Amino acid sequence: MIPFKSFIRQLCEAVNSVARDRQAELDAVLSGTFTKETENGTDLYTPREVRFKVPYTDDKDQTVWRTVQVPLATLVTPRTVQMDKITFSVDCSLSLRSGELMMGKPRRFHLFHKSVNTRIEFTLKGGGNAQELETLIADYEAGLRKVVEK
């Protein structure tokens, strides 16, 4: 069994870790087609350009070549994955032990402790702050305690 608070905190850390990894991957993809500068704490991306010689017909119906600059990003489609939230669904057994809400595997029989099998569903957003996390934990814990204490 694991304390409910610890479970939620570990999930949030996992979501934030994945979000940081995805940002690093995005930076790697963008570095091939953009140059990155930081100005006043904000990332600025400038497209890398390539030069092409293209033919065109002038006023005298003559083929003439001119050089044009094309942003590389218009020629390449980067493959990126962006994650802004994750939705979890957990089937578990909930019980109170020494006043702590505990989660475990669903049980068929509840012999020694008052516990209840339930399904918990919630959505976590990457980059949330600590206060939002504590509010989420407190709200869920309050509701789940009522279910277990019935």
PEFEN-V508045 format. One record per residue. N is the residue number from 0. RES is the residue in one small letter. SS is DSSP state (alpha for helix, beta for strand, coil for the rest). PHI is phi in whole degrees, 0 to 359 (none if undefined). PSI is psi in degrees with one decimal (NA if undefined). Layout:
N:RES:SS:PHI:PSI, N:RES:SS:PHI:PSI
//
This chain:
0:m:coil:none:150.5, 1:i:beta:229:141.5, 2:p:beta:299:138.4, 3:f:alpha:305:-45.4, 4:k:alpha:301:-43.0, 5:s:alpha:296:-40.9, 6:f:alpha:301:-49.2, 7:i:alpha:296:-43.3, 8:r:alpha:299:-40.6, 9:q:alpha:295:-40.4, 10:l:alpha:297:-42.7, 11:c:alpha:297:-41.7, 12:e:alpha:297:-39.1, 13:a:alpha:297:-44.0, 14:v:alpha:298:-46.3, 15:n:alpha:294:-35.6, 16:s:alpha:295:-43.9, 17:v:alpha:295:-40.9, 18:a:alpha:298:-41.4, 19:r:alpha:296:-41.3, 20:d:alpha:297:-42.0, 21:r:alpha:295:-37.0, 22:q:alpha:295:-40.3, 23:a:alpha:296:-40.9, 24:e:alpha:295:-41.2, 25:l:alpha:298:-42.9, 26:d:alpha:299:-39.6, 27:a:alpha:295:-42.3, 28:v:alpha:295:-46.5, 29:l:alpha:294:-29.4, 30:s:alpha:297:-23.9, 31:g:alpha:285:-27.3, 32:t:alpha:243:-8.6, 33:f:beta:223:154.3, 34:t:beta:259:141.9, 35:k:beta:249:131.8, 36:e:beta:230:153.0, 37:t:beta:245:127.4, 38:e:beta:228:118.3, 39:n:coil:55:39.4, 40:g:coil:79:4.5, 41:t:beta:248:134.3, 42:d:beta:282:129.5, 43:l:beta:243:128.4, 44:y:beta:249:128.7, 45:t:beta:247:129.1, 46:p:beta:292:136.9, 47:r:coil:286:146.4, 48:e:beta:238:150.5, 49:v:beta:241:157.0, 50:r:beta:249:137.4, 51:f:beta:233:145.8, 52:k:beta:263:124.8, 53:v:beta:233:143.8, 54:p:beta:275:149.6, 55:y:beta:210:162.8, 56:t:beta:258:126.6, 57:d:coil:276:-171.8, 58:d:coil:296:-21.3, 59:k:coil:261:18.4, 60:d:coil:58:29.8, 61:q:coil:260:143.5, 62:t:beta:279:124.7, 63:v:beta:234:146.9, 64:w:beta:256:136.3, 65:r:beta:227:157.6, 66:t:beta:258:130.5, 67:v:beta:236:148.4, 68:q:beta:259:132.5, 69:v:beta:234:129.1, 70:p:beta:298:130.3, 71:l:alpha:301:-32.0, 72:a:alpha:299:-24.6, 73:t:alpha:282:-14.0, 74:l:coil:259:-14.8, 75:v:coil:236:136.4, 76:t:coil:255:104.3, 77:p:coil:290:142.4, 78:r:coil:264:108.3, 79:t:coil:228:155.7, 80:v:coil:239:128.9, 81:q:coil:240:130.3, 82:m:coil:242:122.9, 83:d:coil:249:-18.1, 84:k:beta:200:158.7, 85:i:beta:228:136.4, 86:t:beta:253:128.7, 87:f:beta:248:147.8, 88:s:beta:225:123.8, 89:v:beta:231:123.3, 90:d:beta:269:124.4, 91:c:beta:206:171.7, 92:s:beta:253:133.8, 93:l:beta:246:138.6, 94:s:beta:210:164.8, 95:l:beta:252:127.8, 96:r:beta:228:118.4, 97:s:coil:53:38.3, 98:g:coil:81:-3.8, 99:e:beta:261:131.0, 100:l:beta:285:122.0, 101:m:beta:244:147.0, 102:m:beta:243:144.8, 103:g:beta:206:-173.0, 104:k:coil:295:148.1, 105:p:coil:302:141.7, 106:r:coil:246:147.3, 107:r:coil:277:-40.1, 108:f:coil:239:141.9, 109:h:coil:242:79.8, 110:l:coil:277:-47.6, 111:f:coil:257:-23.3, 112:h:coil:233:146.3, 113:k:coil:287:116.8, 114:s:beta:214:167.6, 115:v:beta:217:139.6, 116:n:beta:274:138.8, 117:t:beta:205:172.1, 118:r:beta:241:128.1, 119:i:beta:250:129.7, 120:e:beta:234:132.4, 121:f:beta:203:163.4, 122:t:beta:240:132.8, 123:l:beta:246:135.9, 124:k:beta:257:137.9, 125:g:coil:293:145.6, 126:g:coil:81:11.2, 127:g:coil:294:157.2, 128:n:coil:268:169.1, 129:a:alpha:298:-37.6, 130:q:alpha:294:-40.7, 131:e:alpha:298:-39.7, 132:l:alpha:296:-46.6, 133:e:alpha:297:-36.9, 134:t:alpha:294:-43.5, 135:l:alpha:301:-48.7, 136:i:alpha:299:-47.2, 137:a:alpha:298:-42.8, 138:d:alpha:295:-47.7, 139:y:alpha:296:-44.3, 140:e:alpha:298:-41.7, 141:a:alpha:299:-46.8, 142:g:alpha:295:-40.1, 143:l:alpha:288:-33.5, 144:r:alpha:299:-40.4, 145:k:alpha:298:-38.9, 146:v:alpha:295:-44.5, 147:v:alpha:290:-37.7, 148:e:alpha:283:-10.9, 149:k:coil:297:NA
//
